Amino acid sequence: MRRPCPLLLLVTLMLAGCPKRVERVAGADDARIDAAEARLEELQFRANEEEASCPSRCDASSEVCELADELCSWVESTPDRTDLPPRCVQAQEQCAQARNRCTRCREG
């Protein structure tokens, strides 16, 4: 009886070994956008608190707008995803509301 070649056996095991875990790109994008939206909600809550100071509201406003810009750039990078543009629009609306709160605070 013939003995199998150890080198051939080793190469076969290496090729058939554990497959690489490939991260789904859409899943990563969704997770990143979900995290950004959660952060937007957190910032809005912080800016809307009754006892929030004007500088705190304006800082939150800046963060909201930066995050909205990031989120919209992610959306623009995936034009085939028709479910994402409304999320960009919502983030831009949150930015506008946050800027208005900051402006009212500074003027009032």
N, C-alpha and C positions, 0 to 999 in steps of 0.2 A: 504494500500500500504506500502511496506517495504522501509525503509530509507537505503541508502547505508552506509556501515561502513566507517567512516571518515579515519580510519587507512588504510583500504584497498584502498581507493581512493588516499590517500597520497602516498602510496607505488607504486601504478600504475602510478601516475604522475611522480614520481622520476625515475622509470624504463623507461618510455616512453618519458621522458623529452628531453632536447636538447642533441643531440649526440655529443660526443667529436670530436673535430677537430683533425684529424690524419694527420700529415704532411707526404707527400709522400717522402720516403727516396731517391728515384731516383731524385726527384725534388730538394731536399736539396743538393745532391751531384752535380747535374748539376749547381745549383746556385753558389755553392762554387767553382767549377772548372771555371765557367764563370768569377767570380770575380777575381780569381787568374790569368786568362789569360788577363783580362783587366789591372790588376796591372803590369803584365809582359810587356804589350805594353807601359804603362806609363813609366816604368823604362827604357825601350829601347829608348824611345823618349828622356828622360832626359840624358841618356848616349851618345846619338848621337848628341846632340846639339854642334854646333861649339865652343861656348864659354865655354863649360863644362871643368872644371879643371880636372887634372889627378886624384886627390883624389875623386872627385865627380863621375867620370867614374868608378873607382874601387869600390866605395861604391855601386853604382848601380849594378855593376857586381856581387858583393856578394849577394845583395838582389835578383837579378834575379836567381842565382843558388840555393839559399835557397828556393825560391818560386817554382822553377822547381822540386826540391826534394820533397817538400810537395805535389805538384800536382801529381807527379808520384806515391807517396805512396797512394794517394787517388785512383788513377787508379788501382794500384795493389790490393787494397782492394775490388775491384768490378770486378773480372775476367770474369763475365758473360757479361759485357758491352764491346762488341767488337768495339764500336765507340770511346772509350776513349784512347786506346794505341797510336794512332797517335797524340793525343794532348800531351801526355807525351813526345813523340819523338820530337815534335816541341819545347816544353819547354826546353828539353835538348840541342837542337840545338841553341836556344836563349842563353842559359847559355854559351855554347862554344864560340859563337860570342862575348858575353859580356866579357868573360875572355880574348879573343884575343885582344879586344880593350884596355882593362886594361894593358895587357902585352906590346902592342905596345906603349902605352902612357908612361909607365915607362921606356921602353928602348929607346924611341925616344926623 
